[in-house]
Amino acid sequence: MGNLISMRQMKVHQRGVVKKINASGEMGRRLREMGIVPGVVITIQGRAPLKDPVAIKVRDTVLTLRNNEADYILVETE
């Protein structure tokens, strides 16, 4: 079993499995619609020069999230 951290703390090119999403309401719905659900594997593709937003790969799609959104996503890393 790996470490459980927020997505915001992940490094570029690091992979992990989404374990829990602490967002509810509109934000929780948006994250689920983008495919960020428990059990999905994500990879950090890159970060903007000021570290916000973050680009992540979910399945075969690259998405961008702001850091305040990434704080709600708990990921198990290797």
C-alpha positions as a Markdown table, in Angstrom:
| # | Residue | x | y | z |
|---|---|---|---|---|
| 1 | Met | 0.0 | 0.0 | 0.0 |
| 2 | Gly | 1.3 | 3.4 | -0.9 |
| 3 | Asn | 1.0 | 6.9 | 0.5 |
| 4 | Leu | -2.3 | 8.7 | 0.6 |
| 5 | Ile | -1.8 | 12.3 | -0.4 |
| 6 | Ser | -3.8 | 15.1 | -2.1 |
| 7 | Met | -3.3 | 15.4 | -5.8 |
| 8 | Arg | -1.8 | 18.9 | -5.3 |
| 9 | Gln | 1.2 | 17.3 | -3.5 |
| 10 | Met | 2.0 | 15.0 | -6.4 |
| 11 | Lys | 5.1 | 15.6 | -8.5 |
| 12 | Val | 5.3 | 15.8 | -12.3 |
| 13 | His | 5.2 | 12.4 | -14.0 |
| 14 | Gln | 4.1 | 10.7 | -10.8 |
| 15 | Arg | 1.2 | 8.2 | -11.1 |
| 16 | Gly | -1.4 | 7.3 | -8.5 |
| 17 | Val | -4.9 | 5.9 | -8.0 |
| 18 | Val | -7.8 | 8.1 | -6.9 |
| 19 | Lys | -9.0 | 6.8 | -3.6 |
| 20 | Lys | -11.5 | 9.5 | -2.4 |
| 21 | Ile | -13.0 | 12.8 | -3.6 |
| 22 | Asn | -13.9 | 15.1 | -0.7 |
| 23 | Ala | -15.7 | 17.6 | -2.9 |
| 24 | Ser | -19.5 | 17.8 | -2.9 |
| 25 | Gly | -22.1 | 19.7 | -4.7 |
| 26 | Glu | -21.2 | 21.4 | -8.0 |
| 27 | Met | -17.5 | 20.8 | -7.7 |
| 28 | Gly | -17.9 | 17.1 | -6.9 |
| 29 | Arg | -20.3 | 16.7 | -9.8 |
| 30 | Arg | -17.8 | 18.4 | -12.2 |
| 31 | Leu | -14.9 | 16.2 | -11.1 |
| 32 | Arg | -17.0 | 13.0 | -11.6 |
| 33 | Glu | -18.1 | 14.2 | -15.1 |
| 34 | Met | -14.5 | 14.7 | -16.1 |
| 35 | Gly | -13.8 | 11.0 | -15.2 |
| 36 | Ile | -12.0 | 11.7 | -11.9 |
| 37 | Val | -13.6 | 8.9 | -9.8 |
| 38 | Pro | -12.3 | 6.5 | -7.2 |
| 39 | Gly | -10.2 | 3.7 | -8.7 |
| 40 | Val | -9.1 | 5.6 | -11.8 |
| 41 | Val | -5.3 | 5.9 | -12.5 |
| 42 | Ile | -4.0 | 9.5 | -13.0 |
| 43 | Thr | -0.6 | 10.8 | -14.0 |
| 44 | Ile | 0.6 | 14.4 | -13.5 |
| 45 | Gln | 1.6 | 15.6 | -16.9 |
| 46 | Gly | 2.9 | 19.1 | -15.9 |
| 47 | Arg | 2.4 | 22.3 | -14.1 |
| 48 | Ala | 2.2 | 25.9 | -15.1 |
| 49 | Pro | 5.2 | 28.1 | -14.3 |
| 50 | Leu | 3.5 | 29.4 | -11.1 |
| 51 | Lys | 2.4 | 25.8 | -10.2 |
| 52 | Asp | -1.3 | 26.5 | -11.0 |
| 53 | Pro | -3.1 | 24.9 | -12.9 |
| 54 | Val | -1.9 | 21.3 | -13.0 |
| 55 | Ala | -2.3 | 19.1 | -16.1 |
| 56 | Ile | -3.3 | 15.5 | -15.4 |
| 57 | Lys | -3.8 | 12.5 | -17.6 |
| 58 | Val | -7.0 | 10.5 | -16.9 |
| 59 | Arg | -7.4 | 7.5 | -19.1 |
| 60 | Asp | -6.5 | 8.9 | -22.6 |
| 61 | Thr | -7.4 | 12.5 | -21.9 |
| 62 | Val | -5.4 | 15.4 | -20.5 |
| 63 | Leu | -7.3 | 17.7 | -18.2 |
| 64 | Thr | -6.3 | 20.8 | -16.2 |
| 65 | Leu | -7.3 | 21.5 | -12.7 |
| 66 | Arg | -6.7 | 24.4 | -10.4 |
| 67 | Asn | -4.8 | 23.6 | -7.2 |
| 68 | Asn | -7.9 | 24.4 | -5.0 |
| 69 | Glu | -9.7 | 21.7 | -6.9 |
| 70 | Ala | -6.8 | 19.2 | -6.7 |
| 71 | Asp | -6.9 | 19.6 | -2.9 |
| 72 | Tyr | -10.2 | 17.7 | -2.7 |
| 73 | Ile | -8.8 | 14.6 | -4.5 |
| 74 | Leu | -7.0 | 12.0 | -2.4 |
| 75 | Val | -4.6 | 9.8 | -4.3 |
| 76 | Glu | -2.6 | 6.6 | -3.4 |
| 77 | Thr | 0.9 | 6.8 | -4.8 |
| 78 | Glu | 3.5 | 4.1 | -5.1 |
